[in-house]
Amino acid sequence: MNIGGLHRCSLVDYPGAPAAVVFTLGCNFRCWYCHNPELVPVPGIPQPRLVAWEAVAEFLTRRRGLLQAVVFSGGEPTLQQDLAETLAAVRAGGCRTK
């Protein structure tokens, strides 16, 4: 999972539940209205620092019982090769996903 950022708590991204938001790197769209263009690779421009999935998983473990959901945003999360396994792991930890 190529992660470009983590928002540790959102009360608006998953209606009715406090959630963390994981921002994935990469996108195959070029939407003129994109609100996260820094997550889309551009040749010659430095990419954002990657966040290790292990750090995100550790954070979610520490917040078990406080956070109820994890939202995967981007970039385009469906481009991540391990998205299905990551979603399964988050759900196994007791969080809903979006």
DSSP file with accessible surface (Angstrom, degrees, kcal/mol):
  #  RESIDUE AA STRUCTURE BP1 BP2  ACC     N-H-->O    O-->H-N    N-H-->O    O-->H-N    TCO  KAPPA ALPHA  PHI   PSI    X-CA   Y-CA   Z-CA
    1    1 A M              0   0   35      0, 0.0     2,-0.9     0, 0.0    52,-0.3   0.000 360.0 360.0 360.0 121.2    0.0    0.0    0.0
    2    2 A N        -     0   0   85     23,-0.2    23,-2.7    50,-0.1     2,-0.5  -0.834 360.0-173.0 -93.9 105.6    1.5    3.3   -1.1
    3    3 A I  E     -AB  24  51A   1     -2,-0.9    48,-2.7    48,-0.6    21,-0.3  -0.872  20.9-180.0-108.7 127.9    0.3    5.8    1.5
    4    4 A G  E     -     0   0A  17     19,-2.9     2,-0.3    -2,-0.5    20,-0.2   0.536  67.9  -8.1-100.2 -10.3    0.9    9.5    1.1
    5    5 A G  E     -A   23   0A  18     18,-1.3    18,-2.6    46,-0.1     2,-0.4  -0.975  50.2-141.5-176.8 162.9   -0.8   10.7    4.2
    6    6 A L  E     -A   22   0A  40     -2,-0.3     2,-0.7    16,-0.2    16,-0.2  -0.983   4.9-159.2-139.6 123.2   -3.0    9.9    7.2
    7    7 A H  E     -A   21   0A  94     14,-3.1    14,-2.8    -2,-0.4     3,-0.1  -0.939  17.0-153.6 -98.9 115.7   -5.7   12.1    8.8
    8    8 A R  E    S+     0   0A 135     -2,-0.7     2,-0.3    12,-0.2    -1,-0.1   0.741  70.1  13.5 -72.0 -25.2   -6.0   10.7   12.3
    9    9 A C  E     +     0   0A  69     11,-0.1     2,-0.4    12,-0.1    11,-0.2  -0.920  59.5 172.0-156.1 126.4   -9.6   11.7   13.0
   10   10 A S  E     -A   19   0A   7      9,-2.7     9,-2.4    -2,-0.3     4,-0.2  -0.998  15.8-171.7-131.5 137.9  -12.4   12.9   10.9
   11   11 A L  S    S+     0   0  133     -2,-0.4     5,-0.4     7,-0.2     6,-0.1   0.344  88.8  44.7-105.5   4.6  -16.0   13.3   12.0
   12   12 A V  S    S+     0   0  120      7,-0.1    -1,-0.1     3,-0.1    -2,-0.0   0.613  93.8  70.3-120.6 -19.4  -17.3   14.0    8.4
   13   13 A D  S    S+     0   0   64      1,-0.3    -2,-0.1     6,-0.1    57,-0.1   0.732 108.9  33.2 -79.1 -22.5  -15.7   11.5    6.1
   14   14 A Y  S >  S-     0   0   47      3,-0.4     3,-2.3    -4,-0.2    -1,-0.3  -0.867  97.0-128.2-129.9  96.6  -17.7    8.5    7.4
   15   15 A P  T 3  S+     0   0   97      0, 0.0    -3,-0.1     0, 0.0    -2,-0.0  -0.170  88.2   9.2 -52.8 128.2  -21.1    9.8    8.4
   16   16 A G  T 3  S+     0   0   80     -5,-0.4    -4,-0.1     1,-0.1    -5,-0.0   0.440 118.2  75.0  86.7   0.2  -22.1    8.8   12.0
   17   17 A A  S <  S-     0   0    5     -3,-2.3    -3,-0.4    -6,-0.1     2,-0.2  -0.994  80.3-116.0-146.4 136.8  -18.7    7.4   13.0
   18   18 A P        -     0   0   32      0, 0.0    50,-2.7     0, 0.0    51,-1.2  -0.548  48.1-178.7 -67.4 135.2  -15.3    8.8   13.9
   19   19 A A  E     -Ac  10  69A   0     -9,-2.4    -9,-2.7    -2,-0.2     2,-0.3  -0.958  31.8-132.1-139.2 153.0  -12.8    7.7   11.2
   20   20 A A  E     - c   0  70A   0     49,-1.9    51,-3.0    -2,-0.3     2,-0.5  -0.754  26.1-142.2 -93.6 152.0   -9.2    7.9   10.2
   21   21 A V  E     -Ac   7  71A   2    -14,-2.8   -14,-3.1    -2,-0.3     2,-0.5  -0.980   9.3-161.6-121.4 122.8   -8.6    8.8    6.5
   22   22 A V  E     -Ac   6  72A   0     49,-3.1    51,-3.1    -2,-0.5     2,-0.6  -0.910   8.1-153.2-102.9 123.1   -5.8    7.1    4.6
   23   23 A F  E     -Ac   5  73A  44    -18,-2.6   -19,-2.9    -2,-0.5   -18,-1.3  -0.879  11.0-153.2-101.5 117.0   -4.6    8.9    1.5
   24   24 A T  E     -A    3   0A   0     49,-2.6    51,-0.4    -2,-0.6     2,-0.3  -0.575  14.4-118.7 -88.7 153.6   -3.1    6.6   -1.2
   25   25 A L        +     0   0   22    -23,-2.7   -23,-0.2    -2,-0.2    15,-0.2  -0.663  69.6  38.9 -89.9 145.5   -0.6    7.7   -3.8
   26   26 A G        -     0   0   14     13,-3.2    50,-2.8    -2,-0.3    49,-0.6   0.218  49.7-165.1  97.9 143.7   -1.2    7.6   -7.5
   27   27 A C        -     0   0   22     48,-0.2    -1,-0.1    47,-0.1    -2,-0.0  -0.934  19.1-157.3-160.2 139.7   -4.1    8.2   -9.7
   28   28 A N  S    S+     0   0  100     -2,-0.3     2,-0.2    12,-0.0    -1,-0.0   0.393  76.8  80.4 -99.9   2.2   -4.9    7.4  -13.4
   29   29 A F        -     0   0  108      2,-0.0    -2,-0.0     1,-0.0    47,-0.0  -0.656  63.1-155.2 -97.7 162.5   -7.4   10.2  -13.7
   30   30 A R        +     0   0  172     -2,-0.2     2,-0.2    10,-0.0    -2,-0.0  -0.475  22.8 179.5-134.0  62.3   -6.5   13.9  -14.3
   31   31 A C    >   -     0   0   52      1,-0.1     3,-1.4     2,-0.1    -2,-0.0  -0.477  27.7-143.9 -70.1 131.7   -9.6   15.6  -12.9
   32   32 A W  T 3  S+     0   0  233      1,-0.3    -1,-0.1    -2,-0.2     0, 0.0   0.737 101.0  51.2 -67.8 -20.0   -9.4   19.4  -13.1
   33   33 A Y  T 3  S+     0   0  153      2,-0.0    -1,-0.3     0, 0.0    -2,-0.1   0.290  77.2 146.9-100.8  10.8  -11.2   19.7   -9.8
   34   34 A C    <   -     0   0   49     -3,-1.4    41,-0.0     1,-0.2    -4,-0.0  -0.183  34.7-162.4 -53.7 131.3   -8.9   17.3   -7.9
   35   35 A H  S    S+     0   0  144      1,-0.2    -1,-0.2     2,-0.1     3,-0.1   0.460  86.4  45.2 -95.7  -0.4   -8.5   18.3   -4.2
   36   36 A N    >   +     0   0   19      1,-0.1     3,-2.2     2,-0.0     4,-0.3  -0.300  60.7 148.2-133.4  52.9   -5.4   16.2   -3.7
   37   37 A P  G >   +     0   0   76      0, 0.0     3,-1.7     0, 0.0    -1,-0.1   0.783  66.7  71.1 -62.9 -21.4   -3.1   16.8   -6.7
   38   38 A E  G 3  S+     0   0  112      1,-0.3     4,-0.1    -3,-0.1    37,-0.1   0.664  91.3  60.4 -69.1 -11.9    0.0   16.3   -4.6
   39   39 A L  G <  S+     0   0    6     -3,-2.2   -13,-3.2     8,-0.1    -1,-0.3   0.513  87.7  85.6 -90.0  -5.3   -0.9   12.6   -4.5
   40   40 A V  S <  S-     0   0   19     -3,-1.7   -12,-0.0    -4,-0.3   -15,-0.0  -0.852  86.9-118.8 -98.6 121.8   -0.6   12.3   -8.2
   41   41 A P        -     0   0   62      0, 0.0   -14,-0.1     0, 0.0    -2,-0.1  -0.354  29.6-173.2 -63.6 135.9    2.9   11.6   -9.5
   42   42 A V    >   -     0   0   67      3,-0.4     3,-2.0    -4,-0.1    -2,-0.0  -0.997  31.6-110.1-128.2 124.5    4.3   14.2  -11.8
   43   43 A P  T 3  S+     0   0  128      0, 0.0     0, 0.0     0, 0.0     0, 0.0  -0.262 102.1  16.4 -54.9 134.0    7.7   13.6  -13.5
   44   44 A G  T 3  S+     0   0   86      1,-0.2     0, 0.0     0, 0.0     0, 0.0   0.358 102.8 101.8  87.0  -5.4   10.4   15.8  -12.2
   45   45 A I  S <  S-     0   0  102     -3,-2.0    -3,-0.4     0, 0.0    -1,-0.2  -0.948  80.0-110.2-112.8 130.0    8.5   16.9   -9.0
   46   46 A P        -     0   0  117      0, 0.0     3,-0.1     0, 0.0    -4,-0.0  -0.252  33.6-127.3 -58.6 139.8    9.4   15.2   -5.7
   47   47 A Q        -     0   0   84      1,-0.1     3,-0.1    -6,-0.0    -8,-0.1  -0.514  29.9 -93.0 -84.1 156.0    6.7   12.9   -4.4
   48   48 A P        -     0   0   42      0, 0.0     2,-0.1     0, 0.0    -1,-0.1  -0.277  53.2 -89.2 -63.3 155.3    5.3   13.1   -0.9
   49   49 A R        -     0   0  223    -45,-0.1     2,-0.2     1,-0.1     0, 0.0  -0.425  45.8-116.5 -65.2 136.9    6.9   11.0    1.7
   50   50 A L        -     0   0  103     -2,-0.1     2,-0.5    -3,-0.1   -46,-0.2  -0.492  17.6-142.0 -74.3 145.0    5.4    7.6    2.0
   51   51 A V  B     -B    3   0A  45    -48,-2.7   -48,-0.6    -2,-0.2     2,-0.2  -0.937  24.8-120.2-104.6 127.6    3.8    6.5    5.2
   52   52 A A    >>  -     0   0   53     -2,-0.5     4,-1.6     1,-0.1     3,-0.6  -0.469   8.5-135.9 -70.3 136.3    4.4    2.9    6.2
   53   53 A W  H 3> S+     0   0   49    -52,-0.3     4,-3.2     1,-0.2     5,-0.2   0.869 105.8  62.3 -58.9 -34.2    1.3    0.7    6.4
   54   54 A E  H 3> S+     0   0  138      1,-0.2     4,-2.3     2,-0.2    -1,-0.2   0.892 102.3  49.9 -59.4 -38.1    2.8   -0.7    9.6
   55   55 A A  H <> S+     0   0   52     -3,-0.6     4,-2.2     2,-0.2    -1,-0.2   0.892 112.2  47.4 -67.1 -39.6    2.7    2.8   11.2
   56   56 A V  H  X S+     0   0    0     -4,-1.6     4,-2.7     2,-0.2    -2,-0.2   0.939 112.0  49.8 -66.2 -45.5   -1.0    3.2   10.2
   57   57 A A  H  X S+     0   0   31     -4,-3.2     4,-2.2     1,-0.2    -2,-0.2   0.906 111.0  49.8 -61.0 -40.9   -1.8   -0.3   11.5
   58   58 A E  H  X S+     0   0  120     -4,-2.3     4,-2.3    -5,-0.2    -1,-0.2   0.920 110.3  50.4 -63.3 -43.8   -0.1    0.5   14.8
   59   59 A F  H  X S+     0   0    3     -4,-2.2     4,-1.6     1,-0.2    -2,-0.2   0.931 110.5  49.5 -59.1 -46.1   -2.0    3.8   15.1
   60   60 A L  H  < S+     0   0   21     -4,-2.7    -1,-0.2     1,-0.2    -2,-0.2   0.883 109.1  52.6 -63.1 -36.5   -5.3    2.0   14.4
   61   61 A T  H >< S+     0   0   78     -4,-2.2     3,-1.2     1,-0.2    -1,-0.2   0.927 109.0  49.1 -64.1 -43.2   -4.5   -0.6   17.1
   62   62 A R  H 3< S+     0   0  125     -4,-2.3    -1,-0.2     1,-0.2    -2,-0.2   0.806 114.0  46.9 -66.0 -27.8   -3.9    2.1   19.6
   63   63 A R  T >X S+     0   0   90     -4,-1.6     3,-2.5    -5,-0.2     4,-2.1   0.278  78.4 140.0 -99.0  10.8   -7.2    3.8   18.7
   64   64 A R  B <4 S+e   67   0B 148     -3,-1.2     4,-0.1     1,-0.3    30,-0.1  -0.301  74.1  21.2 -56.5 130.8   -9.2    0.6   18.8
   65   65 A G  T 34 S+     0   0   72      2,-0.7    -1,-0.3    29,-0.1     3,-0.1   0.134 121.0  62.8  93.7 -20.5  -12.6    1.4   20.4
   66   66 A L  T <4 S+     0   0  118     -3,-2.5     2,-0.4     1,-0.2    -2,-0.2   0.822  98.6  51.5 -99.4 -49.4  -12.2    5.2   19.7
   67   67 A L  B  <  -e   64   0B  14     -4,-2.1    -2,-0.7    -7,-0.2   -48,-0.2  -0.745  59.7-176.7 -87.4 139.8  -12.2    5.1   15.9
   68   68 A Q        +     0   0   81    -50,-2.7    28,-2.6    -2,-0.4     2,-0.3   0.526  63.0  24.5-111.5 -11.0  -15.0    3.2   14.3
   69   69 A A  E     -cd  19  96A   0    -51,-1.2   -49,-1.9    26,-0.3     2,-0.4  -0.979  55.6-146.4-151.4 160.0  -14.1    3.4   10.6
   70   70 A V  E     -cd  20  97A   0     26,-2.3    28,-1.6    -2,-0.3     2,-0.5  -0.997  15.6-156.6-131.4 127.0  -11.2    3.9    8.1
   71   71 A V  E     -c   21   0A  10    -51,-3.0   -49,-3.1    -2,-0.4     2,-0.6  -0.896   4.8-152.2-104.2 128.7  -11.8    5.8    4.9
   72   72 A F  E     +c   22   0A  17     26,-3.3     2,-0.2    -2,-0.5   -49,-0.2  -0.911  30.7 155.0-101.9 120.5   -9.4    5.1    2.0
   73   73 A S  E     +c   23   0A  34    -51,-3.1   -49,-2.6    -2,-0.6     2,-0.3  -0.597  13.9  87.5-129.3-169.9   -9.1    8.1   -0.3
   74   74 A G  S    S-     0   0    7      1,-0.3     2,-0.2   -51,-0.3   -49,-0.1  -0.815  84.1 -13.3-161.6-152.9   -6.5    9.3   -2.7
   75   75 A G  S    S-     0   0   17    -49,-0.6    -1,-0.3   -51,-0.4   -48,-0.2   0.729 124.2 -44.8  41.9-163.6   -5.2    9.5   -5.2
   76   76 A E    >   -     0   0   42    -50,-2.8     3,-1.9   -37,-0.2     4,-0.2  -0.899  53.1-165.0-124.6 101.1   -7.1    6.5   -6.4
   77   77 A P  G >  S+     0   0   19      0, 0.0     3,-2.0     0, 0.0     6,-0.1   0.800  83.1  69.3 -59.0 -30.0   -7.2    3.7   -3.8
   78   78 A T  G 3  S+     0   0  101      1,-0.3     5,-0.1     5,-0.1    -2,-0.0   0.629  87.8  67.3 -69.8  -7.4   -8.3    1.0   -6.3
   79   79 A L  G <  S+     0   0   71     -3,-1.9     2,-0.4   -53,-0.2    -1,-0.3   0.614  76.6 103.8 -81.6 -11.2   -4.9    1.2   -8.0
   80   80 A Q    X   -     0   0   16     -3,-2.0     3,-1.4    -4,-0.2     4,-0.3  -0.576  67.2-147.0 -76.5 126.1   -3.3   -0.3   -4.9
   81   81 A Q  T 3  S+     0   0  182     -2,-0.4     3,-0.3     1,-0.3     4,-0.2   0.804  96.5  43.0 -63.0 -31.1   -2.4   -3.9   -5.5
   82   82 A D  T 3> S+     0   0   53      1,-0.2     4,-2.3     2,-0.1    -1,-0.3   0.098  76.5 115.6-106.0  24.9   -3.0   -4.9   -1.8
   83   83 A L  H <> S+     0   0   28     -3,-1.4     4,-2.9     1,-0.2     5,-0.2   0.927  75.5  50.7 -61.0 -46.5   -6.2   -3.0   -1.2
   84   84 A A  H  > S+     0   0   69     -3,-0.3     4,-2.2    -4,-0.3    -1,-0.2   0.925 112.9  45.8 -60.4 -43.9   -8.4   -6.0   -0.7
   85   85 A E  H  > S+     0   0  123      2,-0.2     4,-2.2     1,-0.2    -1,-0.2   0.890 113.3  50.3 -66.5 -38.2   -6.0   -7.5    1.9
   86   86 A T  H  X S+     0   0    8     -4,-2.3     4,-2.4     2,-0.2    -2,-0.2   0.926 110.1  49.2 -66.6 -44.2   -5.7   -4.1    3.7
   87   87 A L  H  X S+     0   0   31     -4,-2.9     4,-2.6     1,-0.2     5,-0.2   0.919 110.8  51.2 -60.2 -43.0   -9.5   -3.7    3.8
   88   88 A A  H  X S+     0   0   56     -4,-2.2     4,-2.5    -5,-0.2    -1,-0.2   0.911 109.9  49.4 -61.6 -41.0   -9.8   -7.2    5.3
   89   89 A A  H  X S+     0   0   56     -4,-2.2     4,-1.3     2,-0.2    -1,-0.2   0.906 111.0  49.1 -66.3 -40.8   -7.2   -6.5    7.9
   90   90 A V  H  <>S+     0   0    8     -4,-2.4     5,-1.8     2,-0.2     3,-0.3   0.931 112.7  47.7 -64.5 -43.4   -8.9   -3.2    8.9
   91   91 A R  H ><5S+     0   0  139     -4,-2.6     3,-1.8     1,-0.2    -2,-0.2   0.894 107.8  55.4 -65.1 -38.4  -12.3   -4.9    9.2
   92   92 A A  H 3<5S+     0   0   91     -4,-2.5    -1,-0.2     1,-0.3    -2,-0.2   0.815 102.0  59.2 -63.6 -26.9  -10.7   -7.7   11.2
   93   93 A G  T 3<5S-     0   0   22     -4,-1.3    -1,-0.3    -3,-0.3    -2,-0.2   0.418 127.4 -99.1 -81.8   0.7   -9.5   -5.1   13.6
   94   94 A G  T < 5S+     0   0   64     -3,-1.8     2,-0.3     1,-0.3    -3,-0.2   0.533  82.8 120.9 100.0   6.1  -13.1   -4.0   14.3
   95   95 A C      < -     0   0   17     -5,-1.8    -1,-0.3   -26,-0.0   -26,-0.3  -0.792  57.3-128.2-105.0 148.3  -13.4   -0.9   12.0
   96   96 A R  E     -d   69   0A 114    -28,-2.6   -26,-2.3    -2,-0.3     2,-0.3  -0.487  29.3-141.9 -79.2 160.6  -15.8   -0.3    9.1
   97   97 A T  E      d   70   0A  22    -28,-0.2   -26,-0.2    -2,-0.2   -10,-0.0  -0.919 360.0 360.0-129.3 155.4  -14.3    0.7    5.8
   98   98 A K              0   0  126    -28,-1.6   -26,-3.3    -2,-0.3   -85,-0.0  -0.987 360.0 360.0-148.5 360.0  -15.1    3.1    3.0
